């Protein structure tokens, strides 16, 4: 296809933020992503948020997805897509962007050797970033008072355990009661899944500066009371922290979008809300004599929590997203069968595709999976509130 494909792709990855600035000039960095409107779909409309996201730091650099159209791929596919060309055209664009066209054969060979070294360095850097996220996800859940960031967020007063009666806890419980869920009345609630913060930074609102190859937080995002939820893998390790931000005055979500953020590695991890009739956390439920429970599994915490009162005989988990539902550890012996409480996403082909993938992931464990969708509103939490 091309004798210099390897150095072009590696070179574009090495300068991925510059590639995004050239291809998607209306976008901006948010966390480790370049977020922009889709110039192919022309999807910029009132009330919408940009949905084309390119990985520029951490993870698979250059990987991208449009969460509205479903288009995705690697960095060369991004060039093809935005430039409306084929792989030959993408490689030509890459040669011009990297200045390869004017190089001598010897210079190209030197570049290839250098790119091999940089690729190894990128892989090592990505693994360090992954380990940092895993470590700080646990720290963010169990945050201690500090004047420094815990992972991505400033959490000056730390978090407090369920049942300590802090103002942040009472505020969060009032929000859930307004959504038709009384956490204090949940049978066998897993209290170790929840902690409450008087003030957690909505880190998506932070402003960053770059200079001399360094990037730092120049201005913190706004502070809101918050509920921190532990997302644990099959061994009970907190690999991600799910944070719900609340309005500081009213018992409602904070006036930011999105009002829920996750930090860490959420794949394969869930928030356990109810431990079911055995009253044993799922990561400790391999004891002899324990009868397996039915499991209710949903995307959101509020949707999942809506099942705790009407289905006390089941464990209740939240996966945080459709991908999280699909990778949930339902293969454990404590799970007998699964009720997948899906959201209503009619008319959204991308959401339907994600649902199909999540369902396939659940069914891959060989256990019975029953899918239910609320006949009222967007999800079962709307049904719990009696919303039409």
C-alpha positions as CSV (number, residue, x, y, z in Angstrom):
1,X,0.0,0.0,0.0
2,X,2.8,2.4,1.0
3,X,6.4,2.0,1.9
4,X,6.1,4.8,4.4
5,X,2.7,4.0,6.0
6,X,4.4,3.1,9.3
7,X,6.3,6.3,9.7
8,X,3.4,8.4,8.6
9,X,1.0,6.8,11.0
10,X,3.5,7.0,13.9
11,X,4.4,10.6,13.1
12,X,0.7,11.6,13.1
13,X,0.2,9.9,16.4
14,X,3.3,11.6,17.8
15,X,1.8,15.0,16.8
16,X,-1.8,14.1,17.4
17,X,-2.8,17.4,18.9
18,X,-1.4,19.3,16.0
19,X,-3.3,17.0,13.6
20,X,-6.5,17.8,15.5
21,X,-5.8,21.5,15.3
22,X,-5.4,21.2,11.6
23,X,-8.3,18.9,10.8
24,X,-10.8,20.1,13.5
25,X,-9.9,23.7,14.2
26,X,-13.2,24.4,16.0
27,X,-12.4,21.8,18.7
28,X,-10.6,22.0,22.0
29,X,-8.8,19.7,24.4
30,X,-11.0,18.3,27.2
31,X,-9.2,16.0,29.6
32,X,-7.4,13.6,27.3
33,X,-9.6,14.2,24.3
34,X,-9.9,16.6,21.5
35,X,-13.6,17.4,21.3
36,X,-15.1,19.0,18.2
37,X,-18.2,19.2,16.0
38,X,-18.4,16.7,13.2
39,X,-17.4,18.6,10.0
40,X,-18.8,15.8,7.8
41,X,-22.2,15.4,9.5
42,X,-22.5,19.2,10.1
43,X,-24.1,18.4,13.4
44,X,-23.7,21.7,15.2
45,X,-27.3,22.5,16.3
46,X,-28.8,24.4,19.3
47,X,-29.0,22.3,22.4
48,X,-26.4,19.8,21.3
49,X,-22.8,19.2,22.4
50,X,-19.9,18.3,20.1
51,X,-19.7,14.5,19.8
52,X,-16.5,13.9,17.8
53,X,-13.8,12.9,20.2
54,X,-10.1,12.1,19.5
55,X,-7.8,10.6,22.1
56,X,-4.8,13.0,22.4
57,X,-3.4,11.9,25.8
58,X,-3.4,8.5,27.5
59,X,-4.7,5.3,26.0
60,X,-4.8,4.7,22.2
61,X,-3.6,8.0,20.8
62,X,-5.4,9.0,17.6
63,X,-8.3,6.7,18.2
64,X,-11.6,8.6,17.7
65,X,-15.3,8.2,17.6
66,X,-18.3,10.4,16.7
67,X,-20.8,9.5,19.4
68,X,-23.6,10.8,17.2
69,X,-23.0,9.2,13.9
70,X,-21.0,6.1,15.1
71,X,-18.0,6.8,12.8
72,X,-14.7,5.8,14.4
73,X,-11.2,4.6,13.6
74,X,-7.5,5.4,14.0
75,X,-5.6,8.5,13.1
76,X,-5.3,7.7,9.3
77,X,-9.0,6.9,9.2
78,X,-9.6,10.3,10.8
79,X,-7.7,12.0,8.0
80,X,-9.7,10.0,5.4
81,X,-13.0,10.9,7.1
82,X,-12.5,14.6,7.6
83,X,-10.7,15.2,4.3
84,X,-13.3,13.0,2.5
85,X,-10.6,10.9,0.8
86,X,-9.2,7.4,0.7
87,X,-6.1,5.9,2.3
88,X,-4.0,7.1,-0.6
89,X,-5.2,10.6,0.0
90,X,-4.7,10.3,3.8
91,X,-1.1,9.2,3.3
92,X,-0.4,12.1,0.9
93,X,-1.9,14.5,3.5
94,X,0.3,12.9,6.2
95,X,3.4,13.3,4.1
96,X,2.8,17.0,3.6
97,X,1.9,17.5,7.3
98,X,5.0,15.8,8.5
99,X,7.3,17.1,5.8
100,X,8.2,13.6,4.6
101,X,7.8,14.4,0.9
102,X,11.0,16.5,0.9
103,X,13.1,14.0,2.8
104,X,15.9,12.0,1.3
105,X,15.8,8.1,1.6
106,X,18.4,8.3,4.4
107,X,16.4,10.9,6.3
108,X,13.3,8.7,6.0
109,X,15.2,5.8,7.4
110,X,16.4,7.8,10.3
111,X,12.9,9.0,10.9
112,X,11.7,5.4,10.9
113,X,14.2,4.4,13.5
114,X,13.3,7.4,15.7
115,X,9.6,6.5,15.4
116,X,10.2,3.0,16.7
117,X,11.8,4.5,19.8
118,X,9.0,7.0,20.2
119,X,6.3,4.3,19.8
120,X,7.9,2.4,22.6
121,X,8.0,5.6,24.7
122,X,4.3,6.2,24.0
123,X,3.3,2.7,25.0
124,X,5.2,3.1,28.3
125,X,3.7,6.5,28.9
126,X,0.2,5.2,28.2
127,X,0.7,2.4,30.7
128,X,1.9,4.8,33.4
129,X,-1.1,7.0,32.7
130,X,-3.4,3.9,33.1
131,X,-1.8,3.0,36.4
132,X,-2.1,6.6,37.6
133,X,-5.8,6.5,36.8
134,X,-6.3,3.3,38.6
135,X,-4.5,4.5,41.7
136,X,-6.2,7.9,41.8
137,X,-9.7,6.5,41.2
138,X,-9.4,4.8,44.6
139,X,-8.0,7.9,46.1
140,X,-10.8,10.1,44.7
141,X,-13.4,7.8,46.2
142,X,-11.7,7.8,49.6
143,X,-10.5,11.4,49.2
144,X,-8.8,13.0,52.2
145,X,-8.8,16.8,52.9
146,X,-6.1,18.3,50.7
147,X,-5.2,21.6,49.0
148,X,-3.9,19.6,46.0
149,X,-5.9,17.7,43.4
150,X,-6.8,14.1,44.0
151,X,-6.5,12.6,40.5
152,X,-8.3,15.1,38.3
153,X,-10.3,16.9,41.0
154,X,-9.8,19.4,43.8
155,X,-11.7,18.0,46.8
156,X,-10.6,20.2,49.7
157,X,-12.6,18.6,52.5
158,X,-12.4,15.0,51.3
159,X,-15.3,12.5,51.2
160,X,-17.3,11.1,54.1
161,X,-18.8,7.7,54.6
162,X,-22.4,6.8,54.3
163,X,-24.2,7.2,57.6
164,X,-22.0,10.0,59.0
165,X,-24.9,12.5,58.6
166,X,-22.9,15.2,56.8
167,X,-24.8,18.0,55.1
168,X,-23.5,16.7,51.7
169,X,-25.0,13.2,52.5
170,X,-28.4,14.7,53.5
171,X,-28.4,16.9,50.3
172,X,-27.7,13.8,48.1
173,X,-30.4,11.8,49.8
174,X,-32.9,14.6,49.3
175,X,-32.1,14.5,45.6
176,X,-32.7,10.8,45.4
177,X,-36.0,11.1,47.3
178,X,-37.0,13.6,44.7
179,X,-36.2,11.0,42.1
180,X,-38.5,8.4,43.9
181,X,-35.6,6.6,45.7
182,X,-35.1,6.6,49.4
183,X,-31.6,5.2,49.9
184,X,-32.1,4.7,53.7
185,X,-35.0,2.3,52.9
186,X,-33.0,0.1,50.5
187,X,-32.8,-3.4,52.0
188,X,-29.1,-4.5,52.2
189,X,-27.8,-1.3,50.7
190,X,-24.1,-1.6,50.1
191,X,-23.1,1.5,52.0
192,X,-19.5,1.0,51.0
193,X,-20.4,2.0,47.5
194,X,-21.2,5.6,48.5
195,X,-19.3,8.5,50.0
196,X,-20.2,12.2,50.1
197,X,-18.3,15.4,49.5
198,X,-19.2,18.9,50.5
199,X,-17.2,20.3,47.6
200,X,-15.7,18.4,44.6
201,X,-14.3,20.2,41.5
202,X,-16.3,19.6,38.3
203,X,-13.0,18.9,36.6
204,X,-14.4,19.1,33.1
205,X,-14.7,22.9,33.6
206,X,-11.0,23.3,34.4
207,X,-8.8,25.4,32.1
208,X,-5.4,24.1,31.1
209,X,-2.3,25.9,29.7
210,X,0.5,24.5,27.6
211,X,4.1,25.7,27.3
212,X,7.5,24.2,26.6
213,X,6.0,20.7,26.3
214,X,4.3,21.0,29.7
215,X,0.6,21.1,30.5
216,X,-0.9,22.3,33.7
217,X,-4.2,23.3,35.3
218,X,-4.3,27.1,35.1
219,X,-7.8,27.4,36.6
220,X,-9.9,24.9,38.5
221,X,-13.4,24.1,37.6
222,X,-16.4,25.0,39.8
223,X,-17.0,23.2,43.1
224,X,-20.2,21.4,43.9
225,X,-21.5,19.0,46.6
226,X,-21.1,15.5,45.2
227,X,-21.7,11.8,45.7
228,X,-18.7,9.6,45.0
229,X,-19.5,6.0,44.1
230,X,-17.0,3.2,44.0
231,X,-16.9,1.2,40.8
232,X,-15.4,-2.2,41.8
233,X,-14.2,-5.0,39.6
234,X,-14.9,-8.7,40.3
235,X,-12.3,-8.7,43.1
236,X,-13.7,-5.7,44.9
237,X,-10.9,-3.3,43.8
238,X,-12.0,0.3,43.2
239,X,-10.9,0.8,39.6
240,X,-13.1,3.9,38.9
241,X,-14.9,6.6,40.8
242,X,-18.3,7.7,39.5
243,X,-19.1,11.3,40.7
244,X,-22.6,12.9,40.7
245,X,-22.6,16.7,41.1
246,X,-25.5,18.4,42.9
247,X,-26.8,22.0,42.8
248,X,-25.4,23.6,46.0
249,X,-28.9,25.0,47.0
250,X,-31.6,22.9,45.4
251,X,-31.9,19.1,45.6
252,X,-31.2,18.7,41.9
253,X,-28.2,18.0,39.7
254,X,-25.6,20.7,39.3
255,X,-26.1,23.2,36.5
256,X,-23.3,21.7,34.3
257,X,-23.3,19.2,31.5
258,X,-22.6,16.4,32.1
259,X,-23.5,16.5,35.8
260,X,-21.9,13.0,36.2
261,X,-18.3,12.1,35.5
262,X,-16.2,9.0,35.9
263,X,-12.5,8.7,36.6
264,X,-10.4,5.6,36.2
265,X,-11.0,2.3,34.4
266,X,-14.7,1.6,34.4
267,X,-14.7,-1.4,32.1
268,X,-15.4,-4.6,34.1
269,X,-16.5,-2.6,37.2
270,X,-19.9,-1.7,38.6
271,X,-21.5,0.2,41.5
272,X,-23.2,-2.3,43.7
273,X,-26.3,-0.6,45.2
274,X,-28.1,-3.6,46.8
275,X,-26.4,-6.7,47.9
276,X,-29.6,-8.8,47.6
277,X,-31.0,-11.2,50.3
278,X,-27.5,-12.7,51.0
279,X,-26.3,-9.2,52.2
280,X,-22.8,-10.0,51.0
281,X,-20.9,-7.8,48.6
282,X,-20.5,-9.6,45.2
283,X,-16.7,-9.7,45.5
284,X,-17.0,-11.7,48.8
285,X,-19.9,-13.9,47.7
286,X,-18.0,-17.0,46.8
287,X,-18.7,-18.6,50.2
288,X,-20.0,-22.1,50.5
289,X,-23.7,-22.3,51.0
290,X,-24.7,-19.0,49.4
291,X,-27.6,-19.3,47.0
292,X,-27.0,-17.2,43.9
293,X,-29.3,-14.1,43.5
294,X,-31.0,-12.6,40.5
295,X,-29.3,-9.4,39.3
296,X,-30.8,-6.2,38.1
297,X,-28.3,-4.3,36.0
298,X,-28.8,-0.8,34.5
299,X,-26.6,2.0,33.1
300,X,-27.4,4.8,35.6
301,X,-27.3,4.7,39.4
302,X,-30.8,6.3,39.7
303,X,-32.3,3.8,37.2
304,X,-30.8,0.9,39.0
305,X,-31.7,2.2,42.5
306,X,-35.4,2.4,41.3
307,X,-35.5,-1.4,41.4
308,X,-34.3,-1.8,45.0
309,X,-37.7,-1.4,46.6
310,X,-39.8,-3.4,44.1
311,X,-37.3,-6.2,43.7
312,X,-35.7,-6.8,47.1
313,X,-34.8,-10.4,46.2
314,X,-32.2,-9.2,43.7
315,X,-28.8,-7.7,43.7
316,X,-28.8,-4.3,42.0
317,X,-25.8,-2.9,40.0
318,X,-25.1,0.2,37.9
319,X,-22.6,-0.1,35.0
320,X,-22.3,3.6,34.4
321,X,-22.7,3.3,30.6
322,X,-23.8,0.7,28.1
323,X,-20.2,-0.4,27.6
324,X,-20.0,-0.8,31.4
325,X,-23.1,-2.9,31.4
326,X,-21.7,-5.2,28.7
327,X,-18.5,-5.7,30.6
328,X,-20.1,-6.2,34.1
329,X,-18.8,-9.2,36.0
330,X,-22.0,-11.2,35.8
331,X,-20.1,-14.5,35.4
332,X,-19.7,-14.7,39.2
333,X,-21.3,-17.6,41.1
334,X,-23.4,-15.2,43.1
335,X,-25.4,-14.2,40.0
336,X,-28.1,-16.6,38.9
337,X,-29.7,-14.6,36.0
338,X,-29.8,-11.0,34.8
339,X,-32.5,-8.5,34.3
340,X,-31.0,-5.8,32.0
341,X,-33.0,-2.6,32.7
342,X,-32.3,-0.7,29.5
343,X,-33.0,2.9,28.8
344,X,-35.4,3.9,26.0
345,X,-33.2,5.0,23.1
346,X,-35.8,4.6,20.3
347,X,-34.7,6.3,17.1
348,X,-31.0,6.4,18.0
349,X,-29.2,3.9,15.8
350,X,-25.8,4.5,17.6
351,X,-27.4,3.8,21.0
352,X,-29.1,0.7,19.6
353,X,-25.7,-0.6,18.3
354,X,-24.2,0.0,21.8
355,X,-27.1,-1.8,23.4
356,X,-26.6,-4.8,21.0
357,X,-23.0,-4.9,22.0
358,X,-23.8,-4.7,25.7
359,X,-26.4,-7.5,25.4
360,X,-23.9,-9.7,23.6
361,X,-21.4,-9.1,26.3
362,X,-23.9,-10.2,29.0
363,X,-25.1,-13.2,27.1
364,X,-21.5,-14.3,26.6
365,X,-21.4,-15.6,30.2
366,X,-24.0,-18.2,29.4
367,X,-26.6,-17.0,31.9
368,X,-30.2,-16.1,31.2
369,X,-30.6,-12.4,30.4
370,X,-34.0,-10.7,30.3
371,X,-34.3,-7.3,28.8
372,X,-36.9,-4.8,30.0
373,X,-37.5,-1.2,29.1
374,X,-39.8,1.3,30.9
375,X,-43.1,2.0,29.1
376,X,-42.9,5.5,30.7
377,X,-40.3,8.2,30.0
378,X,-36.7,7.5,29.3
379,X,-35.9,4.9,31.9
380,X,-37.2,3.1,35.0
381,X,-36.4,6.1,37.2
382,X,-38.9,8.1,35.3
383,X,-41.4,5.3,35.9
384,X,-40.6,5.3,39.6
385,X,-41.5,9.0,39.7
386,X,-44.7,8.6,37.7
387,X,-43.4,10.7,34.9
388,X,-45.1,10.6,31.5
